[in-house]
Amino acid sequence: MREPRRLQASRITQETQEASLGQAGLVIAPPYDDEPRRNERIRAREVRLVGADGDQIGIKPLPEALAIARAAELDLVEVAAQANPPVCRIMDYGKYKYEAEQRAKESRRKSRAAELKEMKYRPKISVGDFNTKTSKVEKFLSHGHKVKLTIMFRGREMAHPELGRNILDRVAEAVSEVGKVDQYPRLDGRNMTMVLSPDKRAQQASARKKANENEATAPTAEPPQVEAEAAPASTD
C-alpha cells in the first residue's frame, strides 16, 4: 500500500531536518512522552529564542540557539512546539523540573486537605465521649477539613429524632469559632447527618480575640526605680 502524499511529505521533511542537524554534528534523540524537547532533541531547523531572563532574542537557527544556551551553561527547552517556528527558552531545566514537581506536590497536598472527615455520635452519648469527639471535630475544621457528623439511632431511638438534632446543635455551637453549618441536619435511613465546613472569618475573629485577651492579661513591666543621689555634705 502506498503512503499518503501528506504523510510522505511530512516524513521527507523530518528526514531532511535530521540530516541537516546530523551534518552540523548534532545527535537526534527522541523526546520523552511527558517532557518537552530540549537541547539535541529539538527537531526544528530554526526557533524563536527566549533568553533566560525572558528577553526575546528573535528567530535563530537551531545550532546557534544551542550554542547560546551552552555558552550560558543552561538548557534549550522547547516551550511552544506548535508555534511556527517553535518557541524555545534558555533555562536550567533541572531546576525548572524540580520546581514544577514541588508545585504539583503542593497542589496535591492542598487537594487532600479538602477531604471530608466524619465523626459519629450516639443519641445517649456520655459527656466525656461528647467532649472528646467534638474536640477532634474542632481540630479537623481548624486544619481546613469539612466534617460530616452522623447520629446513629438504634431501635426505639428512631422515635426521638430530636435527641440527635440536639447533639448536632451542641456540636455546631461548640465549634462555632472555627466552623459553620454547611449542610443542615437531615435524616438518612437510621442516621441523621449534618456537614460542617471551616469558617475562616470566625477563625480570624477568634484569633484576634485571644490575642487581645493575652495582651490584656500580660503583666505590665514596672518602670525602673531610680535611687535618689545623696546630697553633698555641707562645708559650713
C-alpha positions as CSV (number, residue, x, y, z in Angstrom):
1,M,0.0,0.0,0.0
2,R,1.4,3.4,-1.0
3,E,1.9,6.0,1.7
4,P,-0.4,9.1,1.5
5,R,1.2,12.1,0.0
6,R,0.8,14.3,3.1
7,L,2.4,11.7,5.4
8,Q,5.1,11.1,2.8
9,A,5.9,14.8,2.5
10,S,6.0,15.1,6.4
11,R,8.4,12.2,6.7
12,I,10.7,13.6,4.0
13,T,10.8,17.0,5.7
14,Q,11.6,15.4,9.0
15,E,14.3,13.3,7.5
16,T,15.8,16.3,5.7
17,Q,15.9,18.3,9.0
18,E,17.5,15.4,10.8
19,A,20.1,15.1,8.1
20,S,20.9,18.8,8.3
21,L,21.3,18.6,12.0
22,G,23.4,15.5,11.6
23,Q,25.7,17.3,9.3
24,A,26.0,20.1,11.9
25,G,27.3,17.4,14.4
26,L,24.1,17.2,16.4
27,V,22.7,13.9,17.6
28,I,19.0,13.5,17.4
29,A,17.3,11.7,20.2
30,P,13.5,11.0,20.6
31,P,11.7,13.1,23.2
32,Y,10.3,11.7,26.4
33,D,6.5,11.3,26.3
34,D,5.9,13.5,29.3
35,E,8.6,16.1,28.8
36,P,9.2,18.9,26.4
37,R,12.0,18.5,23.8
38,R,15.3,20.1,24.9
39,N,18.8,20.5,23.5
40,E,19.6,17.9,20.9
41,R,16.1,16.5,21.0
42,I,14.6,19.6,19.3
43,R,13.9,18.9,15.7
44,A,13.1,22.3,14.2
45,R,15.6,23.9,11.8
46,E,15.1,27.3,13.5
47,V,13.5,28.5,16.7
48,R,12.1,31.7,18.2
49,L,14.5,32.1,21.1
50,V,13.7,33.5,24.5
51,G,16.5,34.3,26.9
52,A,16.9,33.0,30.5
53,D,15.7,36.4,31.7
54,G,12.6,36.4,29.5
55,D,14.0,38.7,26.8
56,Q,13.0,38.0,23.2
57,I,16.2,37.2,21.3
58,G,14.5,36.5,18.0
59,I,14.5,33.7,15.4
60,K,17.7,31.8,15.4
61,P,19.0,28.7,13.6
62,L,18.9,25.7,16.0
63,P,22.7,25.3,16.1
64,E,23.2,28.9,17.0
65,A,20.4,28.7,19.7
66,L,22.1,25.7,21.2
67,A,25.4,27.4,21.2
68,I,24.0,30.4,23.1
69,A,22.4,28.1,25.7
70,R,25.7,26.2,26.1
71,A,27.6,29.4,26.5
72,A,25.4,30.2,29.4
73,E,25.7,26.7,30.7
74,L,22.0,26.2,30.5
75,D,19.5,24.1,28.5
76,L,17.5,25.0,25.4
77,V,13.9,23.9,26.1
78,E,11.0,23.8,23.5
79,V,8.1,25.5,25.4
80,A,5.7,26.0,22.4
81,A,6.2,23.2,19.9
82,Q,3.1,24.1,17.9
83,A,4.3,27.6,17.1
84,N,5.9,28.4,13.8
85,P,8.8,28.4,14.3
86,P,8.7,26.7,17.7
87,V,9.4,28.8,20.8
88,C,12.4,27.7,22.8
89,R,13.6,29.2,26.1
90,I,17.1,29.1,27.7
91,M,16.7,27.8,31.3
92,D,18.1,25.5,33.9
93,Y,15.8,22.6,33.1
94,G,16.7,20.5,36.2
95,K,15.8,23.5,38.4
96,Y,12.6,24.1,36.4
97,K,11.5,20.4,36.6
98,Y,12.2,20.4,40.4
99,E,10.1,23.5,41.0
100,A,7.3,22.1,38.8
101,E,7.3,18.9,40.8
102,Q,7.2,20.9,44.1
103,R,4.2,22.9,42.8
104,A,2.4,19.7,41.8
105,K,3.1,18.2,45.2
106,E,1.8,21.3,46.9
107,S,-1.3,21.2,44.8
108,R,-1.9,17.5,45.7
109,R,-1.4,18.4,49.4
110,K,-4.0,21.1,49.2
111,S,-6.5,18.8,47.4
112,R,-6.0,16.2,50.2
113,A,-6.6,18.9,52.8
114,A,-10.1,19.5,51.5
115,E,-11.2,15.9,52.1
116,L,-14.3,15.1,54.1
117,K,-13.9,13.8,57.6
118,E,-16.6,12.0,59.6
119,M,-17.4,11.9,63.3
120,K,-20.1,9.5,64.6
121,Y,-22.2,10.2,67.7
122,R,-24.9,8.2,69.6
123,P,-28.1,9.9,70.9
124,K,-27.2,8.9,74.5
125,I,-23.5,9.7,74.3
126,S,-21.7,10.5,77.6
127,V,-20.3,13.9,78.4
128,G,-16.8,12.6,78.2
129,D,-17.2,11.0,74.8
130,F,-19.0,14.1,73.5
131,N,-16.2,16.4,74.5
132,T,-13.5,14.1,73.1
133,K,-15.3,13.7,69.7
134,T,-16.1,17.4,69.5
135,S,-12.5,18.3,70.2
136,K,-11.5,16.2,67.2
137,V,-14.1,17.9,65.1
138,E,-12.7,21.3,66.1
139,K,-9.2,20.1,65.1
140,F,-10.4,18.9,61.7
141,L,-12.1,22.2,61.0
142,S,-9.1,24.3,62.1
143,H,-6.9,22.3,59.7
144,G,-9.2,23.1,56.8
145,H,-11.3,19.9,56.5
146,K,-15.0,19.6,56.2
147,V,-16.6,17.3,58.7
148,K,-19.7,15.1,58.4
149,L,-21.5,14.5,61.7
150,T,-23.5,11.3,61.9
151,I,-26.0,10.4,64.7
152,M,-26.6,6.7,64.7
153,F,-30.1,5.6,66.0
154,R,-30.9,2.2,67.3
155,G,-34.3,0.6,67.9
156,R,-36.8,2.9,69.7
157,E,-34.4,5.8,69.4
158,M,-35.7,6.4,65.9
159,A,-38.9,7.7,67.6
160,H,-37.0,10.6,69.1
161,P,-35.0,12.4,66.3
162,E,-35.0,15.5,68.5
163,L,-32.3,13.8,70.6
164,G,-30.0,13.6,67.5
165,R,-30.8,17.2,66.5
166,N,-30.0,18.4,70.0
167,I,-26.5,16.8,69.8
168,L,-25.8,18.3,66.4
169,D,-26.8,21.7,67.6
170,R,-24.5,21.3,70.6
171,V,-21.6,20.4,68.4
172,A,-22.2,23.3,66.0
173,E,-22.3,25.7,68.9
174,A,-19.1,24.2,70.5
175,V,-17.1,24.7,67.2
176,S,-18.6,28.0,66.2
177,E,-15.2,29.7,66.5
178,V,-13.7,27.5,63.7
179,G,-16.6,26.2,61.6
180,K,-20.1,26.7,60.4
181,V,-23.0,24.6,59.2
182,D,-22.6,23.7,55.6
183,Q,-25.5,21.2,55.3
184,Y,-28.2,21.3,57.9
185,P,-29.4,18.1,59.7
186,R,-31.4,15.6,57.8
187,L,-32.5,12.0,58.2
188,D,-30.8,9.4,56.1
189,G,-32.3,6.0,57.0
190,R,-31.4,5.2,60.6
191,N,-28.9,8.0,60.7
192,M,-29.1,11.8,61.0
193,T,-26.3,13.8,59.3
194,M,-25.0,17.3,59.2
195,V,-21.9,18.8,57.5
196,L,-19.7,21.5,58.9
197,S,-17.1,23.4,56.9
198,P,-14.2,25.7,58.1
199,D,-15.2,29.3,58.7
200,K,-12.1,31.4,58.1
201,R,-13.7,34.6,59.2
202,A,-14.7,33.1,62.5
203,Q,-11.2,31.6,62.9
204,Q,-9.6,35.0,62.3
205,A,-12.0,36.7,64.7
206,S,-11.3,34.1,67.4
207,A,-7.5,34.5,66.9
208,R,-7.8,38.3,67.3
209,K,-9.9,37.9,70.4
210,K,-7.4,35.6,72.0
211,A,-4.6,37.9,71.1
212,N,-6.4,40.8,72.8
213,E,-7.1,38.8,75.9
214,N,-3.5,37.7,76.1
215,E,-2.3,41.3,75.7
216,A,-4.8,42.5,78.4
217,T,-3.7,39.9,80.9
218,A,0.0,40.2,80.2
219,P,1.9,41.7,83.3
220,T,3.0,45.2,82.7
221,A,6.7,46.0,83.3
222,E,7.3,48.3,86.2
223,P,9.4,51.3,85.5
224,P,12.9,51.1,86.9
225,Q,13.3,52.7,90.2
226,V,16.0,55.4,90.3
227,E,17.7,55.9,93.6
228,A,18.0,59.5,94.7
229,E,21.5,60.7,94.9
230,A,22.7,61.6,98.4
231,A,23.1,65.4,98.9
232,P,26.7,66.6,99.3
233,A,27.7,67.2,102.9
234,S,27.6,70.9,104.0
235,T,31.1,72.6,104.4
236,D,29.8,75.2,106.8
